[in-house]
């Protein structure tokens, strides 16, 4: 595995000790499936919420929003990587996993029924902060995801820097333009040939130019055999050119749960360090 670090970020903490501790600790976290009404879409949207074992005894908690990929749903992470319950206990934060259909976490300019940017960055945040004991501050709020969700996490974090203090991506589609006919993108953004400017505007790699330096702490992870590897490497270079601090990790593997099963632990270590620094 290759870890590439940008200019001012501290080294990623030693992971092995953390993984050993997680392997021997029992977890007693609470897993709830909730329905959140979206005013913007006039419907209820499901989400899984994991509360750490000492939730009832604790004060307010930091929150990590964990987004699913294309073709999956709100239950994908908890079913395929159940150890995230241990991570909630170990790091003592709340994990929220919302549904987003195959929206790419956008407010679609084509399909007005899909407003998942509004839902995830505004409506869901307000609901979670009103119903749970959260720290209502961007410095206690992080967002990440895999594939479509990795794209969505950075897209939302870059466009809502007042909401999220840290963000990550695992195998994210950080530049959609090389894939003009894939994954129903035309249904969300219109045809590629007729809407090239829109594709440019919605590409995460072009959202970099609106970033305030040092505003968001970033971690990006991708397998070297992933079809999104090149766009992730390009994102890394663009961030370097703009002097945007970030951690960039390349690891063996393709677009698969084997990669994400490992990557999510690194991301949670990164977020925990960020939360501790900003307590």
Phi, psi and omega in degrees: 000140179250131174246122177248127185244137179281183196308303194251003181283143173289159180297147174299133182297157181299123187273329187304318181296319180298314181297323178296316179297318180296327184289337183255347181277138171277153178240149180224032181293159178257131180246119179242144168254122185241164173238126182246125180281130178259115176294325184291332180247356177056048177201165177270141181234132183277154175207149172261134178238126175253124177255135180294162188299331181261024183305315183290334180267343186273176176270237179263151190238149169288159185230135171247125175265123188243114190260144182274169181264180180298132179083359179249191179209191185302336184266358186301311183296314185291331179282320188265338177226068184298344179293351177296341173295322175295321181296321177299317178293313186295316183266350173064044171228164180276141176242130181238128182236095183273160172276151178213017183051225173242047187277345189063017177063030179255159158272103187293128175284351181259311180255100185292350177279348180254105179230060187276345169292311178299315182297308188289319186273344184234297187294315180294316180302313180298320180296310181299318180292335180274333186258341185233164181277081182252158168275115188272067185209140180302332181285354176242023184224126180230159180216137177206175179180178181245144174055243176305323179289329174293317173302312182298320182298313181287322177303312181290318181294320181292324183273348181226063182292344176279349183258317186246135178262340179216150182209153179218168177214137174241113181055040186285147173278073191281354170215109185277348188295328177289356184234061192296332186250007185269155163056030176068024182297325179299326181289338181263328187239356187089169184298146183298315184297326183266351186224045182295322178297320178297319177299320177297317183293327184269351179289127182302322183300334178272349175284346181305324187291348175261003182282138169275122181306135179069009179285315183240134174274130191236141171223129183234133187224136179203144175285146185287344177258011181281143177293346174264005185301314184296320180290331174290318177297322177296321178298315178304313181295320179296320178296321176298316180299327181268004181057038177267114180300138179192163171251130179238126183238128169249139181219157174300143176133169183246205181273080191210163179292337175301318178291312186290330177300321176280316187299323184297329179291319177297319180295321181288326172300315180300313181293320179299317178299321178295315180297317180297321180294335184248022178294000000 
